[in-house]
Amino acid sequence: MDDVDNLGLSRLVTCPAAGSLKLAMCVECSYGPVGFQREDEPTIWLACELLHQQDASSAIASEDFRAPAGISVSMLQNMIESGMASVQFHVTFEEYVLGMQLTDAVDGLGVEVMAFTVMDEGQALPAERSGQVAIGDKVSRVNGQSTAGRDCGAVLTMVREATRPVTIHFERRGVRVADAPVERVPHQDWKSTPDEASLTLD
């Protein structure tokens, strides 16, 4: 979903049911369509289930995410809380050891946080200490570079090789459950083995 950062419109196309339309899609990767614009109309109609707040940490609902006519902001917030929509946020790390274990997502779409890792002393590492990252969050970008189409090994390489500070963008379906159990595993240095199902960021 994060690939729909820059919205663009196609040339006019003819739809038998709706006439001439311009299709809304991502100008970087042509993902879409996520909506349309009728010929000679200023309004662009977008599919709500394909949209989400780009940066939850700086969200001002009344300004950044204006509700369509007839829909209140609280209704949109309820959609997010129910899991019908996603939120995105980013965390910037100075450290090289982040303390996350990644795995290919259960739904087959992207790479997600499987567990937090701890050192021998049992102390939380930067990802968990941030208080923002949760189990199940998907990694969508690393220093602005999309992770779309990459498996957990490739995403791990992106993070390991990124210059510090590194900004990692996450996507979360629904809202974080405050009392959700936190999975912790011992931290291990990653050895590149292509058939591993999960990998540790170090």
Secondary structure as UniProt FT lines:
FT   TURN            2..3
FT   STRAND          7..15
FT   TURN            16..18
FT   STRAND          19..26
FT   TURN            27..29
FT   STRAND          35..38
FT   TURN            39..40
FT   STRAND          45..46
FT   HELIX           48..50
FT   HELIX           56..58
FT   HELIX           61..64
FT   TURN            69..70
FT   HELIX           73..82
FT   STRAND          86..93
FT   STRAND          100..104
FT   TURN            106..107
FT   STRAND          111..118
FT   TURN            120..121
FT   HELIX           126..129
FT   TURN            135..136
FT   STRAND          138..142
FT   TURN            143..144
FT   STRAND          145..146
FT   TURN            148..149
FT   HELIX           152..161
FT   STRAND          166..173
FT   TURN            178..179
FT   STRAND          184..186
FT   TURN            194..195
FT   STRAND          198..200
//
